[in-house]
Amino acid sequence: MKNTKILKEYREKDIKNLSREKDSLRDKLAILRSDLAFRKLKNVRQILATRKQIAQISTILNEKVASEIIKQEAAK
């Protein structure tokens, strides 16, 4: 249930905002990985959750870009 709400929020955002969100999550992932290397990270599952969020956003971004391309081709 919680996951569908998050996905719904992602789908409502535009491409620009999704790209920003994806970039910030990648930065967060880099920080988490460095914390893991220095043994500062207590909850390792945060890395998995962040990677999953990045994958979900990437999928939605690809869907939106593909639909934009189809709309542009149809307008020609």
SEFITI-313960 format. One record per residue (C-alpha): residue in three letters; x, y, z. Coordinates in steps of 0.05 Angstrom, whole numbers, plus 32768, in hexadecimal, padded with zeros to 4 digits. Layout:
<sefis>
<sefi resn="ALA" c1="X" c2="Y" c3="Z"/>
...
</sefis>
This chain:
<sefis>
<sefi resn="MET" c1="8000" c2="8000" c3="8000"/>
<sefi resn="LYS" c1="8037" c2="8030" c3="8013"/>
<sefi resn="ASN" c1="805E" c2="8020" c3="7FD4"/>
<sefi resn="THR" c1="8023" c2="8030" c3="7FA7"/>
<sefi resn="LYS" c1="801C" c2="8074" c3="7FC6"/>
<sefi resn="ILE" c1="8065" c2="8083" c3="7FB9"/>
<sefi resn="LEU" c1="8060" c2="806C" c3="7F71"/>
<sefi resn="LYS" c1="8021" c2="8095" c3="7F68"/>
<sefi resn="GLU" c1="8047" c2="80D3" c3="7F80"/>
<sefi resn="TYR" c1="8080" c2="80C4" c3="7F50"/>
<sefi resn="ARG" c1="8050" c2="80BC" c3="7F16"/>
<sefi resn="GLU" c1="8031" c2="8100" c3="7F25"/>
<sefi resn="LYS" c1="8074" c2="8124" c3="7F20"/>
<sefi resn="ASP" c1="808F" c2="813E" c3="7EDF"/>
<sefi resn="ILE" c1="80CF" c2="8127" c3="7EBE"/>
<sefi resn="LYS" c1="80F9" c2="8160" c3="7ED9"/>
<sefi resn="ASN" c1="80E6" c2="8153" c3="7F22"/>
<sefi resn="LEU" c1="80F0" c2="8108" c3="7F1A"/>
<sefi resn="SER" c1="8135" c2="8114" c3="7EFF"/>
<sefi resn="ARG" c1="8146" c2="8140" c3="7F3B"/>
<sefi resn="GLU" c1="812A" c2="810B" c3="7F6A"/>
<sefi resn="LYS" c1="8153" c2="80D5" c3="7F48"/>
<sefi resn="ASP" c1="8193" c2="80FF" c3="7F4D"/>
<sefi resn="SER" c1="8188" c2="810D" c3="7F97"/>
<sefi resn="LEU" c1="817C" c2="80C3" c3="7FA4"/>
<sefi resn="ARG" c1="81BD" c2="80B2" c3="7F7F"/>
<sefi resn="ASP" c1="81E2" c2="80E3" c3="7FAC"/>
<sefi resn="LYS" c1="81C1" c2="80C4" c3="7FE9"/>
<sefi resn="LEU" c1="81D6" c2="807F" c3="7FD0"/>
<sefi resn="ALA" c1="821E" c2="8095" c3="7FC9"/>
<sefi resn="ILE" c1="821E" c2="80B0" c3="8010"/>
<sefi resn="LEU" c1="81FF" c2="806F" c3="802A"/>
<sefi resn="ARG" c1="8234" c2="8046" c3="8006"/>
<sefi resn="SER" c1="826C" c2="806F" c3="8023"/>
<sefi resn="ASP" c1="824D" c2="806A" c3="8068"/>
<sefi resn="LEU" c1="824A" c2="801F" c3="805F"/>
<sefi resn="ALA" c1="8293" c2="801D" c3="804C"/>
<sefi resn="PHE" c1="82A6" c2="8044" c3="808A"/>
<sefi resn="ARG" c1="8279" c2="801A" c3="80B6"/>
<sefi resn="LYS" c1="824D" c2="8055" c3="80C8"/>
<sefi resn="LEU" c1="820D" c2="8039" c3="80A9"/>
<sefi resn="LYS" c1="81E2" c2="8012" c3="80DA"/>
<sefi resn="ASN" c1="81A7" c2="8000" c3="80AB"/>
<sefi resn="VAL" c1="81C2" c2="7FDF" c3="806C"/>
<sefi resn="ARG" c1="817C" c2="7FD7" c3="8050"/>
<sefi resn="GLN" c1="817C" c2="8022" c3="8042"/>
<sefi resn="ILE" c1="81AA" c2="8015" c3="8008"/>
<sefi resn="LEU" c1="8179" c2="7FE2" c3="7FEB"/>
<sefi resn="ALA" c1="813E" c2="8010" c3="7FF5"/>
<sefi resn="THR" c1="8161" c2="804A" c3="7FD3"/>
<sefi resn="ARG" c1="8175" c2="801F" c3="7F98"/>
<sefi resn="LYS" c1="812D" c2="8008" c3="7F91"/>
<sefi resn="GLN" c1="8114" c2="8050" c3="7F92"/>
<sefi resn="ILE" c1="8147" c2="8063" c3="7F5C"/>
<sefi resn="ALA" c1="8130" c2="8028" c3="7F31"/>
<sefi resn="GLN" c1="80E6" c2="803B" c3="7F3A"/>
<sefi resn="ILE" c1="80F4" c2="8083" c3="7F26"/>
<sefi resn="SER" c1="811D" c2="806D" c3="7EEB"/>
<sefi resn="THR" c1="80E4" c2="8041" c3="7ED2"/>
<sefi resn="ILE" c1="80B1" c2="8078" c3="7ED9"/>
<sefi resn="LEU" c1="80E1" c2="80A9" c3="7EB6"/>
<sefi resn="ASN" c1="80EA" c2="8079" c3="7E7C"/>
<sefi resn="GLU" c1="809F" c2="8071" c3="7E76"/>
<sefi resn="LYS" c1="8094" c2="80BC" c3="7E76"/>
<sefi resn="VAL" c1="80CB" c2="80C9" c3="7E43"/>
<sefi resn="ALA" c1="80B0" c2="8092" c3="7E16"/>
<sefi resn="SER" c1="806A" c2="80AE" c3="7E19"/>
<sefi resn="GLU" c1="8085" c2="80F4" c3="7E08"/>
<sefi resn="ILE" c1="80A8" c2="80D8" c3="7DCB"/>
<sefi resn="ILE" c1="8069" c2="80B4" c3="7DB5"/>
<sefi resn="LYS" c1="8041" c2="80F4" c3="7DBD"/>
<sefi resn="GLN" c1="8073" c2="811B" c3="7D94"/>
<sefi resn="GLU" c1="8073" c2="80E6" c3="7D5D"/>
<sefi resn="ALA" c1="8028" c2="80E6" c3="7D5B"/>
<sefi resn="ALA" c1="8026" c2="8131" c3="7D55"/>
<sefi resn="LYS" c1="8050" c2="812F" c3="7D15"/>
</sefis>
